């Protein structure tokens, strides 16, 4: 850490820094509060996304109990080729968003296959997409939580270190300069008094001569 210079220039620099810190702090704190709200929303969204995905998978079994019929081969019926992720800017933080999911449906004979298989295919697609959405929602939570931690550290740095230190430095420099000024005044008075006394002594000697 650089040694604090006890001068008028240093006092001016510290005052300018304090002014800047106090100007930046409100905007940092506002961003912290906004990100905290977004992180809370993201956690709620992740919870609902996960529950929705689980509910869809459970619903398939209830809606289509016939899938338990082992005489119909449903293996590899629907597979996910991949998905495209976009980006969303939330309070200066880049978050992933699901844009598109690509599925592959195996060839099957619609004449030799029960009609409910068409419904099953759509339900499997919905369930798979819901799982991806839940995964991305979880990633959004992690990113926002990290952003909240970082901005909170910056707010704490300003509130608990930079601003208090600047105030202490300003006070220390002012005390030093005040003491120096008083010492200079006293020295000046003593010097004048000495000069005055010397003048009086010289006048006295002249009179006796």
C-alpha positions as CSV (number, residue, x, y, z in Angstrom):
1,X,0.0,0.0,0.0
2,X,1.4,3.4,-0.9
3,X,2.3,5.7,2.0
4,X,-0.2,8.4,2.6
5,X,1.2,11.8,1.7
6,X,0.2,14.5,4.2
7,X,-0.1,17.4,1.8
8,X,-2.8,19.7,0.4
9,X,-2.5,17.9,-3.0
10,X,-3.0,14.6,-1.3
11,X,-6.0,16.0,0.6
12,X,-7.5,17.1,-2.7
13,X,-7.0,13.7,-4.3
14,X,-8.6,11.9,-1.3
15,X,-11.6,14.3,-1.4
16,X,-12.0,13.6,-5.2
17,X,-11.8,9.8,-4.6
18,X,-14.3,10.0,-1.8
19,X,-16.7,12.0,-4.0
20,X,-16.3,9.4,-6.8
21,X,-16.8,6.4,-4.4
22,X,-20.0,8.0,-3.0
23,X,-21.2,8.7,-6.5
24,X,-20.7,5.1,-7.7
25,X,-22.0,3.3,-4.6
26,X,-25.7,4.0,-5.2
27,X,-25.6,2.6,-8.7
28,X,-23.7,-0.5,-7.6
29,X,-26.1,-1.1,-4.8
30,X,-29.1,-0.6,-7.2
31,X,-27.5,-3.2,-9.5
32,X,-27.0,-5.6,-6.6
33,X,-30.7,-5.3,-5.6
34,X,-31.8,-5.8,-9.2
35,X,-29.6,-8.9,-9.6
36,X,-30.8,-10.3,-6.3
37,X,-34.4,-10.0,-7.5
38,X,-33.5,-11.6,-10.8
39,X,-31.7,-14.5,-9.0
40,X,-34.9,-15.0,-6.9
41,X,-37.0,-15.1,-10.0
42,X,-34.5,-17.6,-11.7
43,X,-34.7,-19.9,-8.7
44,X,-38.5,-19.9,-8.8
45,X,-38.4,-20.5,-12.5
46,X,-36.0,-23.4,-12.1
47,X,-38.2,-24.9,-9.4
48,X,-41.3,-24.6,-11.6
49,X,-39.5,-25.9,-14.7
50,X,-38.2,-28.9,-12.8
51,X,-41.6,-29.7,-11.4
52,X,-43.2,-29.3,-14.8
53,X,-40.7,-31.7,-16.4
54,X,-41.4,-34.3,-13.7
55,X,-45.1,-33.8,-14.0
56,X,-45.0,-34.3,-17.8
57,X,-43.1,-37.6,-17.4
58,X,-45.6,-38.8,-14.7
59,X,-48.5,-37.7,-16.9
60,X,-47.4,-39.8,-19.8
61,X,-47.8,-42.9,-17.8
62,X,-51.2,-41.9,-16.6
63,X,-52.5,-40.7,-20.0
64,X,-51.0,-43.6,-21.9
65,X,-50.9,-46.7,-19.7
66,X,-50.7,-48.8,-22.8
67,X,-47.0,-48.0,-23.2
68,X,-46.5,-50.8,-20.7
69,X,-47.5,-53.3,-23.5
70,X,-44.2,-55.0,-24.3
71,X,-45.5,-56.4,-27.6
72,X,-45.1,-52.9,-29.1
73,X,-41.4,-51.9,-29.5
74,X,-41.1,-48.2,-28.6
75,X,-37.4,-48.1,-28.1
76,X,-35.6,-45.3,-29.9
77,X,-38.9,-43.8,-31.0
78,X,-37.9,-40.2,-30.2
79,X,-34.3,-38.9,-29.8
80,X,-33.0,-35.4,-29.4
81,X,-30.5,-34.3,-32.0
82,X,-29.6,-31.1,-30.1
83,X,-30.9,-27.7,-29.1
84,X,-30.0,-24.1,-29.8
85,X,-29.3,-21.7,-27.0
86,X,-29.6,-18.0,-27.3
87,X,-28.5,-15.2,-25.0
88,X,-30.4,-12.7,-22.9
89,X,-29.0,-9.6,-21.2
90,X,-30.4,-9.2,-17.7
91,X,-29.0,-6.2,-15.7
92,X,-25.7,-6.5,-17.6
93,X,-25.5,-10.3,-17.1
94,X,-25.6,-12.6,-20.0
95,X,-28.0,-15.5,-19.5
96,X,-28.8,-18.5,-21.7
97,X,-32.2,-19.0,-23.2
98,X,-33.6,-22.0,-25.0
99,X,-34.5,-21.1,-28.6
100,X,-35.1,-24.4,-30.4
101,X,-34.9,-28.2,-29.8
102,X,-34.3,-30.6,-32.6
103,X,-35.8,-34.1,-32.4
104,X,-35.5,-37.2,-34.5
105,X,-38.5,-39.5,-34.8
106,X,-37.8,-43.1,-35.8
107,X,-39.6,-44.4,-38.9
108,X,-42.7,-46.4,-38.0
109,X,-45.7,-47.7,-39.8
110,X,-48.8,-45.7,-39.0
111,X,-51.0,-48.5,-40.3
112,X,-49.4,-51.2,-38.1
113,X,-49.0,-49.0,-35.1
114,X,-51.8,-47.9,-32.7
115,X,-52.9,-44.3,-33.0
116,X,-51.9,-43.4,-29.5
117,X,-48.2,-43.7,-30.6
118,X,-48.6,-40.3,-32.3
119,X,-49.7,-38.8,-29.0
120,X,-46.8,-40.5,-27.2
121,X,-44.3,-39.0,-29.6
122,X,-45.6,-35.5,-28.9
123,X,-45.6,-36.2,-25.1
124,X,-42.0,-37.5,-25.3
125,X,-40.9,-34.4,-27.2
126,X,-42.6,-32.1,-24.6
127,X,-41.0,-34.0,-21.7
128,X,-37.5,-33.9,-23.3
129,X,-37.8,-30.2,-24.0
130,X,-39.0,-29.5,-20.5
131,X,-35.9,-31.3,-19.1
132,X,-33.7,-29.1,-21.3
133,X,-35.6,-26.0,-20.1
134,X,-35.0,-27.0,-16.5
135,X,-31.3,-27.6,-17.1
136,X,-31.0,-24.1,-18.7
137,X,-33.0,-22.6,-15.8
138,X,-30.5,-24.2,-13.4
139,X,-27.6,-22.6,-15.3
140,X,-29.3,-19.2,-15.1
141,X,-29.5,-19.6,-11.3
142,X,-25.8,-20.4,-11.1
143,X,-24.8,-17.4,-13.3
144,X,-27.0,-14.9,-11.4
145,X,-25.9,-16.2,-8.0
146,X,-22.3,-15.7,-9.1
147,X,-23.1,-12.2,-10.4
148,X,-24.8,-11.3,-7.1
149,X,-21.8,-12.5,-5.1
150,X,-19.4,-10.4,-7.3
151,X,-21.5,-7.2,-7.1
152,X,-22.0,-7.7,-3.3
153,X,-18.2,-7.9,-2.9
154,X,-17.9,-4.6,-4.8
155,X,-20.6,-2.9,-2.7
156,X,-18.9,-4.1,0.5
157,X,-15.5,-2.9,-0.8
158,X,-16.9,0.6,-1.3
159,X,-19.0,0.7,1.9
160,X,-16.6,-1.0,4.3
161,X,-13.1,-0.2,2.9
162,X,-12.8,2.5,0.2
163,X,-15.2,5.1,1.6
164,X,-14.2,4.7,5.3
165,X,-10.5,4.7,4.4
166,X,-10.8,7.9,2.3
167,X,-12.6,9.6,5.2
168,X,-9.9,8.5,7.7
169,X,-7.2,9.7,5.3
170,X,-8.9,13.1,4.8
171,X,-9.3,13.5,8.6
172,X,-5.6,12.5,9.2
173,X,-4.4,15.0,6.5
174,X,-6.6,17.8,7.9
175,X,-5.3,17.3,11.4
176,X,-1.7,17.2,10.2
177,X,-2.2,20.4,8.1
178,X,-4.1,22.1,10.9
179,X,-1.3,21.3,13.4
180,X,1.3,22.4,10.9
181,X,-0.5,25.7,10.3
182,X,-0.9,26.3,14.0
183,X,2.8,25.5,14.5
184,X,3.7,27.9,11.7
185,X,1.6,30.7,13.3
186,X,3.2,30.1,16.7
187,X,6.6,30.1,15.1
188,X,5.8,33.3,13.3
189,X,4.6,35.0,16.5
190,X,7.7,33.9,18.4
191,X,9.9,35.1,15.6
192,X,8.1,38.5,15.6
193,X,8.4,38.7,19.3
194,X,12.0,37.9,19.2
195,X,12.6,40.5,16.5
196,X,10.6,43.1,18.5
197,X,12.6,42.3,21.7
198,X,15.9,42.5,19.7
199,X,14.8,45.9,18.4
200,X,13.9,47.1,21.9
201,X,17.3,45.9,23.3
202,X,19.1,47.7,20.5
203,X,17.1,50.9,21.1
204,X,18.0,50.7,24.8
205,X,21.7,50.3,24.1
206,X,21.6,53.3,21.8
207,X,20.0,55.4,24.6
208,X,22.7,54.5,27.1
209,X,25.3,55.3,24.5
